[in-house]
């Protein structure tokens, strides 16, 4: 027996049902969109704030 799979071992897609694209699955999930809508601005503003603090010259 062989450990290799062949094309005949794979299940064909059900007729009439196409696989849902990944981007559509992401955009159809309201909780994921809520999380991304909070997480992305938080990360961006945090990075922006750190860059601003680092760019302040040291006082003599």
Secondary structure, DSSP 8 states (H G I E B T S, - for coil): --S---TTTS----TT-----HHHHHHT-HHHHHHHHHHHHHHHHHHHHHHHHHHS----
